[in-house]
Amino acid sequence: MTSSYDKREALRGVFRSMRERLPVNKFPGKGRVSKQMPRIDNPVIIGGLGAIAAGGAIAVRQLRPFEKDRRDERLQNVLTAKLVSVPDLVEITVDTHEAFGKPALVTATLTFTQAPSYPADLLDRVLKVVWDHGQPAPVGASVVIIDQSESGAEHPSREGEVLDEHATGSGGRWTLTELGYADEVARPHDLYDRYGAPASDPTWKP
């Protein structure tokens, strides 16, 4: 028969075991090593993580040209619709150049088989479309008109028509200098002064 002493000793043993296995609110002593965050030392895993990160960066860079091409195509379609009735216009190209920290520069090039009758008016018309629809707004803009005809260098008029008397393009090529700009590029603040805020961002101000 088990004595009361043996029972008490057995209970004390259970309590001691519980305290050792369930250290509630206990902190390591001075001589004990604290736990550290797990480290990844396996070179295969490290290499795999690096490849994933590099792949993600490459994917982002590759998506940017696709988005640029889509924007250029949309603007080209807008210009084509607005200039569908212009005689001898055979090609419209749009190219956007983006640089970090600077407004995008949209260049629209119009190619003709015969010189347009009023190139300065056409430049102004196209410039406003680029300003209103270029992305990401606001954009700088450059518009170039090219006459591919053999006599383009002389700026000939078609029968019964007179070329714009203010046109001063050379070699069958007209740029924004015809509109009084210092060079072939109109900056966003210049375009705001001329047309107001772009239609794509009507609240924008320089």
C-alpha positions as CSV (number, residue, x, y, z in Angstrom):
1,M,0.0,0.0,0.0
2,T,1.3,3.4,-1.0
3,S,2.0,5.8,1.8
4,S,0.9,9.5,1.9
5,Y,4.5,10.5,1.7
6,D,5.0,8.7,-1.6
7,K,1.9,10.4,-3.0
8,R,3.2,13.8,-2.0
9,E,6.6,13.1,-3.6
10,A,4.9,12.0,-6.8
11,L,2.9,15.2,-6.9
12,R,6.0,17.3,-6.4
13,G,7.6,15.5,-9.3
14,V,4.7,16.3,-11.5
15,F,4.8,20.0,-10.6
16,R,8.5,20.2,-11.2
17,S,8.1,18.6,-14.6
18,M,5.4,21.1,-15.5
19,R,7.6,24.1,-14.6
20,E,10.5,22.8,-16.6
21,R,8.4,22.1,-19.7
22,L,6.2,25.2,-19.6
23,P,8.5,28.2,-18.8
24,V,5.9,31.0,-18.7
25,N,7.3,34.6,-18.7
26,K,10.8,33.4,-18.3
27,F,13.8,35.1,-19.9
28,P,17.2,33.6,-20.7
29,G,19.9,34.2,-18.2
30,K,23.1,36.0,-18.9
31,G,25.0,32.9,-19.9
32,R,22.3,31.6,-22.3
33,V,22.3,32.2,-26.0
34,S,19.3,34.2,-27.4
35,K,17.4,33.0,-30.4
36,Q,18.3,34.5,-33.8
37,M,16.4,35.0,-37.0
38,P,16.9,32.0,-39.4
39,R,19.6,32.4,-42.0
40,I,19.7,31.1,-45.5
41,D,23.1,29.7,-46.2
42,N,22.3,27.3,-49.0
43,P,23.9,28.8,-52.2
44,V,21.3,27.0,-54.4
45,I,18.4,28.7,-52.5
46,I,20.2,32.1,-52.5
47,G,20.8,31.8,-56.3
48,G,17.2,30.9,-56.9
49,L,15.9,33.9,-55.0
50,G,18.3,36.2,-56.9
51,A,17.1,34.7,-60.2
52,I,13.5,35.4,-59.3
53,A,14.2,39.0,-58.3
54,A,16.2,39.6,-61.5
55,G,13.5,38.0,-63.6
56,G,10.9,40.3,-62.1
57,A,13.0,43.4,-62.9
58,I,13.5,42.2,-66.4
59,A,9.8,41.6,-66.9
60,V,8.9,45.1,-65.7
61,R,11.5,46.6,-68.1
62,Q,10.1,44.6,-71.0
63,L,6.5,45.7,-70.3
64,R,7.5,49.4,-70.6
65,P,8.1,49.3,-74.4
66,F,4.8,47.5,-74.9
67,E,2.9,50.2,-73.1
68,K,4.8,52.9,-75.0
69,D,3.9,51.2,-78.3
70,R,0.3,51.1,-77.3
71,R,0.2,54.8,-76.5
72,D,2.0,55.7,-79.8
73,E,-0.5,53.5,-81.7
74,R,-3.5,55.2,-80.0
75,L,-2.2,58.7,-80.8
76,Q,-1.4,57.6,-84.4
77,N,-5.0,56.4,-84.8
78,V,-6.3,59.7,-83.5
79,L,-4.2,61.7,-85.9
80,T,-5.2,59.4,-88.8
81,A,-8.8,60.0,-88.1
82,K,-8.5,63.7,-87.9
83,L,-6.3,64.0,-91.0
84,V,-8.1,61.5,-93.2
85,S,-9.1,64.2,-95.7
86,V,-5.7,65.9,-96.1
87,P,-4.5,65.4,-99.7
88,D,-1.3,63.5,-100.5
89,L,-0.7,62.4,-96.9
90,V,0.7,58.9,-97.1
91,E,2.1,58.1,-93.7
92,I,1.8,59.2,-90.1
93,T,4.3,58.0,-87.5
94,V,4.4,58.7,-83.8
95,D,7.3,58.0,-81.5
96,T,7.5,58.8,-77.8
97,H,10.9,59.3,-76.0
98,E,10.8,59.0,-72.2
99,A,13.6,60.1,-69.9
100,F,13.7,59.8,-66.1
101,G,12.6,63.1,-64.4
102,K,11.6,64.8,-67.7
103,P,8.3,65.1,-69.6
104,A,7.9,62.6,-72.4
105,L,8.7,64.0,-75.9
106,V,6.2,62.9,-78.6
107,T,7.4,63.2,-82.2
108,A,4.7,63.1,-85.0
109,T,6.0,62.8,-88.5
110,L,3.8,63.3,-91.5
111,T,5.0,62.2,-95.0
112,F,3.5,63.6,-98.2
113,T,3.9,62.7,-101.8
114,Q,3.3,66.4,-102.6
115,A,4.0,69.5,-100.5
116,P,1.0,70.5,-98.4
117,S,-0.7,73.7,-99.3
118,Y,-0.5,75.3,-95.8
119,P,2.2,73.5,-93.8
120,A,2.2,76.0,-91.0
121,D,-1.5,75.6,-90.4
122,L,-1.1,71.8,-90.6
123,L,1.8,71.9,-88.1
124,D,-0.4,73.9,-85.7
125,R,-3.3,71.5,-86.1
126,V,-1.2,68.4,-85.5
127,L,0.6,70.0,-82.6
128,K,-2.7,70.6,-80.7
129,V,-3.7,67.0,-81.2
130,V,-0.4,65.8,-79.9
131,W,-0.7,68.1,-76.9
132,D,-4.2,67.0,-76.1
133,H,-3.8,63.3,-76.5
134,G,-0.1,62.6,-75.9
135,Q,0.7,60.4,-72.9
136,P,1.8,60.6,-70.2
137,A,0.5,64.2,-70.0
138,P,1.9,66.8,-70.1
139,V,4.2,66.1,-73.0
140,G,6.7,68.0,-75.1
141,A,6.0,67.8,-78.8
142,S,7.8,67.8,-82.1
143,V,5.9,67.8,-85.4
144,V,7.7,67.2,-88.7
145,I,6.2,67.4,-92.2
146,I,8.2,65.8,-95.0
147,D,7.6,66.2,-98.8
148,Q,8.9,63.1,-100.6
149,S,8.4,64.5,-104.1
150,E,11.4,65.2,-106.3
151,S,10.6,68.9,-106.3
152,G,10.0,69.0,-102.5
153,A,13.2,71.0,-102.0
154,E,11.6,73.9,-103.9
155,H,8.3,73.8,-102.0
156,P,6.2,73.8,-105.2
157,S,2.5,74.6,-105.2
158,R,0.0,72.4,-107.0
159,E,-1.9,73.8,-109.8
160,G,-4.3,76.5,-108.6
161,E,-3.0,76.4,-105.0
162,V,-0.5,78.6,-103.2
163,L,1.8,77.5,-100.4
164,D,1.6,79.2,-97.0
165,E,3.5,82.4,-97.4
166,H,4.9,82.0,-93.9
167,A,6.4,78.6,-94.5
168,T,10.2,78.6,-94.4
169,G,10.9,74.9,-94.3
170,S,14.0,73.7,-96.3
171,G,14.5,70.6,-98.4
172,G,10.9,69.6,-98.4
173,R,10.8,69.5,-94.6
174,W,8.9,71.7,-92.1
175,T,9.2,71.8,-88.3
176,L,7.8,73.8,-85.4
177,T,10.3,76.6,-86.2
178,E,7.6,77.6,-88.7
179,L,5.3,78.4,-85.8
180,G,7.9,80.7,-84.1
181,Y,9.6,78.1,-81.8
182,A,13.3,78.4,-81.2
183,D,13.9,74.8,-82.3
184,E,11.9,71.7,-83.4
185,V,10.6,71.0,-79.9
186,A,7.7,72.7,-78.0
187,R,8.0,72.3,-74.2
188,P,5.0,71.7,-72.0
189,H,4.9,75.3,-70.7
190,D,5.1,76.6,-74.3
191,L,2.2,74.4,-75.3
192,Y,0.2,75.5,-72.3
193,D,0.7,79.2,-73.3
194,R,-0.5,78.4,-76.8
195,Y,-3.4,76.0,-76.1
196,G,-4.1,75.9,-72.4
197,A,-4.2,72.7,-70.4
198,P,-4.2,69.4,-72.4
199,A,-7.5,67.7,-72.9
200,S,-6.1,64.5,-71.3
201,D,-5.3,66.5,-68.1
202,P,-7.4,69.6,-68.0
203,T,-6.3,70.6,-64.5
204,W,-2.6,70.7,-65.3
205,K,-0.7,73.9,-65.0
206,P,3.0,74.6,-65.5
